[in-house]
Amino acid sequence: MCDHPNIIDDPWLTAILRKDAYKLVIDASLLRDEEGCRRLSELQRRSVFMYAKVPVDDLVAVRFAQRAGFHLVDTNVVFERKQPAADAPVAARCEVRWAVAEDGPQAVELSGRSFRCSRFHLDPEIPRDLADRIKAEWARSFFAGKRGQRMAVARIGGSLVGFLLLLEAPDGTLTIDLIATDADHRRTGVAQSLIAFVQSPSDRPRRLRVGTQLANIPSVRLYEKMGYQIAEAMYVFHYHNGQAAER
């Protein structure tokens, strides 16, 4: 545990990695805070995982992260679409609806095998099976009532072929927290159908946001095709000391 405001415990990742995990907030207050820098240095001598997200134009923070031993693993791009107009129907073979508890096992299984460009998968120090497990637990957290407010699912017959997890802010903004499509059904309109469903006229948010990795070119192209524009970009840094525990 750490009681410094710029060093935030991440108990969810700690439980999966089986070693302490923290989010580091690199801002002007930390750069001036000798005590905060000392605590950071002390934590880094333990078995620990830390991550930080830094705006791409904040080169002072970027330099601080690099000097502190953090390594760049991802450039996260946030897309935004304000007050979407009515969209043309999306041609897809899937049925899209809100998730129910019975969808949980298939959504968790799909999440555990559908990602290649997440910051965990891009980090060469995180084994592939561990990165897959993080994503599986991410989806499981929704069905446990621990993350997200709603999930849309796409089904073909008896199979779940895609899902979209939503976070809802008090002002009505919806953020796509996680979206996955079965590999055999990509480029068939499943992801597009899920996005169109959550911004339908009967349930239209004031604003819809989604983040993806710059390395994930198909996702970038999809959001641009659906009328989203880049709102911000962040460098994502990881710090490792000690190995994550085995499963």
Secondary structure, 3 states (H helix, E strand, C coil): CCCCCCEEECHHHHHHHCCEEEEECCCHHHHHCHHHHHHHHHHCCCCEEEEEEEECCCHHHHHHHHHCCCEEEEEEEEEEEECCCCCCCCCCCCEEEECCHHHHHHHHHHHCCCCCCCHHHHCCCCCHHHHHHHHHHHHHHHHCCCCCCEEEEEEECCEEEEEEEEEECCCCCEEEEEEEECHHHCCCCHHHHHHHHHCCHHHCCCEEEEEEECCCHHHHHHHHHCCCEEEEEEEEEEEEECCCCCC
